[in-house]
Amino acid sequence: MSVLVCSLGLSAAAYAEVDKVKVDKSVRRLYVLDNNEVVKTFRIALGGEPRGAKREEGDQKTPEGVYYLEYVNDFSQFYRSVHISYPNAQDIQSAYQRNVSPGGNIKIHGLKNDETEPPSFVLSFDWTDGCIAMSNEDMDEFIRLVPMGTPIEIYW
């Protein structure tokens, strides 16, 4: 099949059966995987304080751990978004023990709807409140490739 895909000029990612997403916060990359093989890589921006796991609401950290992609929102304040199942039971328990809210509403999303700067500039620094941002074009491709319910592993 790879010969056919290459001869038609199509990407292998278009034919992948995506079963996992990984986010390496240390290099600002999101990887789409099929049977542990990377089929697509996206450049991303993170929360304003990207080092370390999210511990509480408002800390501007992107969570670390294993979650699931829950649903697509085509009408958010950003160009499309995919909700991530943060917080999980461990996050809730950890926050409860510290008497704080774990936060929530963590998403993978495109750029702000009113963004005027080019994606290359907007993705050159971390600016979200803990979400994972990518270009609008990449967001469209991500939603096409990745089925909802897919696990997402986020790590440093």
N, C-alpha and C positions, 0 to 999 in steps of 0.2 A: 504494500500500500504506500510506503514512503516514496517509492519511485513515482507512482501516480500522483501523489500529493505534490511532490517537487516539480514534476513536469507540468502540472496545471498552475503552478505558482501559488498554491494554497498553503497555509501554515498547518503544521501538524496539530497545533492547538485547536484548530477548528474541528478536528476529528477525535480529540481526546475525550475520554470518559473521566472527567475530573472527579477525584475522590478525596482531595484534601487541599487546604490552603495553608501556607506557612508565611509568617511575617517575621523577618529578621530586622528588629528595630535598629541594631547596631550599624547596618549598612543601608537602611531606608529602602528595603526591597520587600515586595510581596510576591510569593511564588505560587503558581497554580500547578498542582501535581496530578498525574495519572499513574497509579501504581508506583509511587515513590519516585517517579521521573518528572523533572520539571519540564512543563510544556509551554509555560509563559512566565515572564518576569515583568513586574510593573515597578516603576519608581514611585515612591510614596513620601508624604510628609506625615508627621506624627503630632502628638500633643506637645505643648510648649515646654514641658519638662520631661523629655523622653526616657531618661535613664531610670530604671527601676520599675517595679510593678505598681499599678494603680492601687492605692490603699484607701482613699476616701474621696467623696464628692468634692470637686473643685481643685484637686491637686494637679490638674493638667497633664496627668500621666496616661499613657496608653496601657491598658491592662496587659498582663502576661499570664499565659495559661492556655488551656484548651477550651474552646467555646464552639458554638454552631452559628451558621448563617441562617437567620430566621425568615426574613421577608424583605421584599423590595418596596421602597417608597419612591414613587415618581414625582411626588409633589412636596418635597422637603425644602428647607431654606437653602439647600445646596443642590447642585445638579445631580439628581438621583442619589439614592442611598440604599445600603443594605444593612439591616439591623443585626448586630452581634449579640449573642445570648449572655453577655456580661450584665450583672454579676452571677457567678455560679455559686453553689452552696458553700464552697470554701471561702470565696470572697465575702459572702454575707456573714459567715461565722467569724472571720477575721475582723471585719468592721464592727460587728456586734461586741466582740471582746474589747475593742478599743472605744466603744460607745460613740461611734461615728457612722454616718451613712456611707455605704460603698459607692454611691453614685450609680449611674446607669446611662441609658440612651447613647451607648457607644455604637458607632457605625463606620462602615467604609463608605465614603462619599466622594462626589466630584467637587469642583470648585464652588465657591459662593455664587448664587444666582446673579448677583450684580458685579461680579469680578471683572475688572477691566485690564488687569495685568496679564501677560502671557503665562501659560502654564509652566514654562521653564523657569520663570522667576518665582512663581508662587510655590513651586515644589522644591525650591532651593533652600528652604528653611522650614522649621517646625512651627506651626501656628494654630493647630486645632486645640480644642479643650480636652483632648484625649482620644479623639477619633483617628481614623486612618484616611488620609485624603490622597486622591490621584486625579489626573487630568480627566476632563469630561469624556474625551474620546476613549481613554483607557477604561473609564467607568462603564461605558456602553459595552466594550468588549468583555470586561469582567462579568457583567450580568449575563451576557450571551453564553459564556463558557461555563460558569459555575452554578450548579443547581442549589436551590435553597435546601437547608438541612446538612450541607457539607460541613465537616469539622474544620475549624481554623485554629492553628497553633501559633501563638504570639510569644516571642522570646527575644532576649537581648543577645 
